[in-house]
């Protein structure tokens, strides 16, 4: 990797100072393979891959969503106490009934009766205020020294992102989270003064993650935080194995350049046309949906479903570095994150609109 590029000074929060609410954007449906917890783990490759048709494999989805109310850009939110849309079970009102006009709040109910649950975005920034997001591992040492992804989330949501770090994964730890992003989870340390080693994921941890995703969780993995990605690939592939997804240990040079070939039929691609990559690892493409490719037709992003959940395998880590967030004219990094978070969120809950000024047509 080029270290000098990663030390570029930048205060990324200035990029996002003025965001606004917009109209509807699709939500997602899909179904995929069942549990494979009884199969042995293969750290270097996925289990039997699906064919993307929703019966025994993993595939991408499609989507739509309802528009939120207008936001004023103030991230301070007072959540009023209100009822659901029809007064009985918190779901959308029955046909022929009068929808409630109470404000939507984060309570697992359709308070305003619009058919969507917890679709609150008071700031109009594209991040649902009711969404619970966690991060596993650590940010790479080449950024400004902090977790830029977590900082970005915390500036846009009243619910701070849970920094799981190197904690042991368990059903209790994952319970209540909607989206989990895996940062650097390498079992080898990164330089003397860099990021320490992460523990090796156990079979119990893999089973906990599998159950959480199958129940509706959204998982995203990143890769390539140091020159020798072998131990990193092996550990992250353990988490991805139950879903038939993973990184190819033989294709560990995704090359410098851009992901510029985007699948127009996948919601993650909406408005995105160029994202930089720097020596990442190519995801397997035989399961799930290829969302983006780089030079020489190299696979950069694969997305798949697993029962009620969604999984994104990102072939690089450069989108977590502050230097890439600065280049808003050449790349669409924030928009890509918003698209990915929305796609990983529950399809009938916490679906909010993407700010229109971020979408380049």
C-alpha positions in Angstrom: 0.0 0.0 0.0 1.0 3.6 -0.5 1.3 5.0 3.0 1.6 8.6 2.1 -1.8 8.8 0.6 -3.3 7.5 3.8 -1.9 10.3 5.9 -3.5 13.1 4.0 -5.0 15.5 6.6 -8.7 16.0 6.4 -11.7 16.8 8.5 -14.3 14.7 6.9 -17.2 16.1 8.8 -17.1 19.3 6.6 -18.2 17.2 3.6 -21.5 16.4 5.2 -22.5 19.8 6.6 -25.7 20.3 4.5 -27.8 17.3 3.7 -31.6 17.3 3.1 -34.5 14.8 2.9 -35.7 13.5 -0.4 -38.4 11.2 -2.0 -38.7 7.5 -1.9 -36.0 5.0 -2.8 -36.6 1.2 -3.1 -36.4 -1.3 -0.3 -35.4 -4.9 -0.6 -36.8 -8.3 -0.8 -35.1 -11.6 -1.2 -34.6 -15.0 0.3 -31.7 -17.3 0.3 -30.1 -20.4 1.7 -30.8 -21.9 5.0 -28.4 -22.6 7.9 -25.2 -24.4 7.3 -24.0 -24.4 10.9 -23.5 -28.1 10.8 -20.9 -27.9 8.0 -17.2 -27.7 8.7 -15.5 -24.3 8.4 -13.1 -23.7 5.5 -11.1 -20.7 6.2 -9.8 -20.4 2.6 -13.1 -20.6 0.8 -16.8 -20.6 1.1 -19.2 -23.5 1.4 -21.3 -24.6 -1.6 -22.3 -21.5 -3.4 -25.8 -20.8 -4.5 -27.0 -19.9 -7.9 -28.6 -16.5 -7.1 -32.2 -17.7 -7.6 -33.2 -17.5 -4.0 -33.7 -21.2 -3.3 -30.4 -22.6 -2.2 -27.9 -19.8 -2.8 -27.4 -16.2 -2.1 -28.4 -13.3 -4.3 -28.8 -9.6 -4.4 -32.1 -7.9 -3.8 -34.2 -5.1 -5.2 -36.0 -2.5 -3.2 -38.2 0.5 -2.4 -38.9 2.7 0.6 -41.3 5.4 1.7 -40.1 9.0 1.9 -39.6 10.5 5.4 -40.8 13.8 6.6 -38.6 16.9 6.0 -35.6 17.2 8.2 -34.1 20.4 9.5 -30.6 19.2 9.8 -30.7 19.2 13.6 -29.4 15.9 15.0 -31.0 16.5 18.4 -34.2 14.5 18.4 -37.0 14.4 21.0 -38.9 11.1 20.4 -42.5 11.5 21.5 -44.5 8.7 22.9 -47.2 7.5 20.4 -49.3 4.6 19.4 -49.1 2.5 16.3 -50.9 2.8 13.0 -54.0 0.9 13.9 -54.0 0.5 17.6 -53.4 -3.2 17.8 -50.1 -4.8 16.9 -47.8 -2.0 15.7 -47.9 -3.0 12.0 -49.5 -1.2 9.1 -53.2 -0.4 9.4 -55.8 -2.8 7.9 -57.4 -1.9 4.6 -60.4 0.3 5.2 -59.2 1.7 8.5 -58.1 5.3 9.2 -54.3 5.6 9.5 -53.0 7.3 12.6 -51.4 10.7 12.1 -49.2 10.5 15.1 -45.4 11.2 14.7 -43.2 8.2 13.8 -40.9 7.3 16.7 -38.4 4.6 17.4 -40.6 2.0 19.0 -41.0 -0.8 16.5 -44.4 0.4 15.5 -45.9 2.1 12.5 -47.0 5.2 14.4 -48.0 7.4 11.4 -49.7 4.6 9.5 -47.7 5.0 6.3 -46.9 1.2 6.1 -43.3 1.7 7.3 -41.9 1.0 10.7 -39.4 3.4 12.5 -38.7 5.4 9.3 -37.3 8.3 11.3 -34.7 10.6 9.8 -35.0 14.0 11.6 -31.8 15.3 10.1 -32.7 14.3 6.5 -29.2 12.8 6.1 -30.1 9.3 4.9 -29.3 7.5 8.1 -32.3 6.1 10.0 -32.3 7.5 13.5 -33.6 4.2 14.9 -30.9 2.1 13.3 -28.5 0.2 15.6 -25.1 -0.3 14.0 -22.0 -2.1 15.3 -18.4 -2.3 14.1 -16.1 -5.3 14.6 -12.3 -4.9 14.7 -10.4 -1.6 14.3 -9.8 1.1 11.8 -6.5 0.9 10.0 -3.7 3.0 11.3 -3.4 5.2 8.2 -6.4 7.4 9.0 -6.5 10.3 11.4 -6.2 7.8 14.3 -9.9 7.5 15.0 -12.7 5.4 13.6 -13.9 7.6 10.8 -16.8 5.3 9.9 -18.1 5.3 13.5 -17.5 9.1 13.8 -19.5 9.6 10.7 -22.4 7.5 12.0 -22.4 9.1 15.4 -22.7 12.6 13.8 -25.9 11.5 12.0 -27.8 9.4 14.5 -28.9 9.8 18.1 -27.9 6.2 18.6 -24.1 5.9 18.7 -22.5 3.1 16.8 -21.5 0.2 19.1 -17.7 -0.3 18.9 -17.5 -4.1 19.3 -13.7 -4.1 18.6 -12.1 -7.3 19.7 -14.9 -8.6 21.9 -16.1 -12.1 21.6 -19.2 -12.3 19.4 -22.2 -13.8 21.1 -26.0 -13.8 20.6 -26.3 -11.4 23.5 -23.8 -8.9 22.0 -25.4 -9.0 18.6 -28.9 -8.8 19.8 -30.6 -5.5 19.0 -28.1 -4.6 16.3 -29.4 -4.1 12.7 -26.1 -3.7 10.8 -22.6 -4.8 11.6 -19.5 -3.7 9.6 -16.3 -5.7 9.9 -13.2 -3.4 9.9 -9.7 -4.7 10.4 -10.0 -8.2 11.9 -6.5 -9.5 11.1 -5.0 -12.1 13.5 -1.5 -10.6 12.7 -0.5 -7.2 14.2 0.0 -4.4 11.7 3.4 -2.9 12.4 5.1 -2.1 15.7 3.1 1.0 16.3 0.0 0.1 14.2 -3.1 -1.9 14.8 -2.8 -4.9 17.2 -3.9 -8.4 16.2 -7.6 -9.5 16.4 -8.5 -12.8 17.9 -9.4 -15.7 15.7 -13.2 -16.2 15.3 -14.3 -19.4 17.0 -17.0 -21.7 15.7 -19.4 -20.4 18.4 -18.8 -16.9 17.2 -19.4 -17.9 13.6 -22.6 -19.7 14.6 -23.8 -16.5 16.5 -23.1 -14.4 13.4 -24.9 -16.8 11.1 -28.0 -16.9 13.3 -28.0 -13.1 13.6 -27.8 -12.6 9.8 -30.4 -15.3 9.1 -32.8 -13.5 11.5 -32.6 -10.3 9.5 -29.2 -8.7 10.3 -27.1 -6.9 7.7 -23.4 -7.8 7.6 -20.6 -6.0 5.6 -17.0 -7.0 5.6 -13.9 -5.0 4.4 -10.4 -6.3 3.7 -6.8 -5.5 2.8 -5.6 -3.5 5.7 -2.0 -4.6 5.2 0.3 -5.9 2.5 0.0 -9.6 3.5 -3.7 -10.3 3.7 -3.4 -14.0 4.3 -4.3 -14.1 8.0 -6.9 -11.4 7.5 -8.7 -13.3 4.7 -8.6 -16.5 6.6 -10.3 -14.9 9.7 -13.0 -12.9 7.8 -13.8 -15.9 5.6 -14.7 -17.8 8.7 -17.5 -15.3 9.3 -18.6 -15.4 5.7 -18.4 -19.2 5.2 -22.0 -20.0 6.3 -23.4 -17.8 3.6 -21.3 -19.3 0.7 -19.4 -16.0 0.4 -15.8 -15.0 1.0 -12.5 -13.6 -0.4 -10.4 -15.5 -2.8 -6.9 -16.0 -1.1 -5.4 -16.4 -4.6 -6.6 -13.0 -5.8 -5.1 -10.7 -3.2 -4.2 -7.8 -5.6 -7.3 -6.0 -6.6 -4.9 -3.3 -7.9 -5.0 0.5 -7.6 -7.6 2.3 -9.5 -11.4 2.5 -9.4 -14.4 0.4 -9.3 -16.1 1.9 -12.3 -18.4 -0.9 -13.6 -21.5 -0.9 -11.5 -24.5 -3.2 -11.7 -27.4 -0.9 -12.6 -30.0 -3.4 -11.3 -28.7 -3.4 -7.7 -29.8 -0.7 -5.1 -26.2 -0.4 -3.8 -25.2 1.1 -7.2 -27.8 3.9 -7.1 -26.0 7.1 -8.2 -22.5 5.6 -7.7 -20.1 5.5 -10.6 -16.6 5.5 -9.2 -14.9 4.3 -6.0 -11.2 4.0 -5.4 -9.5 0.7 -4.5 -5.9 0.2 -3.3 -4.6 -3.4 -3.3 -7.6 -5.2 -1.9 -8.7 -8.8 -2.2 -11.2 -10.0 -4.8 -14.4 -11.5 -3.4 -15.7 -14.8 -4.7 -18.2 -14.2 -7.5 -19.9 -17.7 -7.8 -22.5 -16.9 -5.1 -24.4 -13.7 -4.6 -24.6 -10.8 -7.0 -21.6 -8.9 -8.3 -22.3 -5.2 -7.7 -19.1 -3.6 -8.9 -16.0 -4.5 -10.9 -12.6 -2.8 -11.4 -9.9 -2.9 -14.0 -9.5 -6.1 -16.0 -13.0 -7.1 -14.9 -11.9 -7.8 -11.4 -14.7 -8.3 -8.9 -14.9 -5.5 -6.2 -18.2 -5.9 -4.4 -20.5 -8.9 -4.0 -23.9 -8.8 -2.2 -26.0 -11.7 -1.1 -29.0 -12.7 1.0 -29.2 -15.4 3.7 -32.8 -16.1 4.8 -34.0 -12.7 6.1 -30.5 -11.1 6.2 -28.2 -9.3 3.8 -24.4 -9.6 3.4 -22.0 -7.3 1.5 -18.4 -8.5 0.7 -16.4 -5.4 -0.1 -13.0 -6.1 -1.7 -11.1 -3.3 -0.1 -10.8 -1.1 2.9 -10.1 2.3 1.3 -13.6 3.6 1.8 -12.9 3.8 5.6 -10.0 6.3 5.2 -10.4 10.0 5.5 -8.4 10.7 2.3 -11.1 9.1 0.2 -14.0 11.0 1.9 -12.2 14.3 0.9 -12.5 13.5 -2.8 -16.2 14.1 -3.1 -16.0 15.2 -6.7 -14.2 12.2 -8.0 -15.9 9.6 -5.8 -19.3 9.0 -4.2 -18.1 7.4 -1.0 -20.8 8.8 1.3 -23.5 7.9 -1.1 -22.2 4.4 -1.4 -22.2 4.0 2.4 -25.8 5.2 2.6 -26.9 2.8 -0.2 -25.2 -0.1 1.5 -26.6 0.7 5.0 -30.1 1.1 3.5 -29.8 -2.2 1.7 -28.6 -4.0 4.8 -31.4 -2.5 6.9 -34.6 -4.5 7.6 -36.8 -4.1 4.4 -40.0 -2.8 6.3 -38.2 -1.0 9.1 -35.9 2.0 9.2 -36.0 2.7 5.5 -35.4 6.4 4.9 -34.7 8.4 1.8 -31.2 9.2 0.4 -30.5 13.0 0.2 -31.0 13.9 -3.5 -28.0 16.3 -3.6 -25.7 13.2 -3.2 -27.0 11.4 -6.2 -25.3 12.3 -9.5 -27.4 11.3 -12.5 
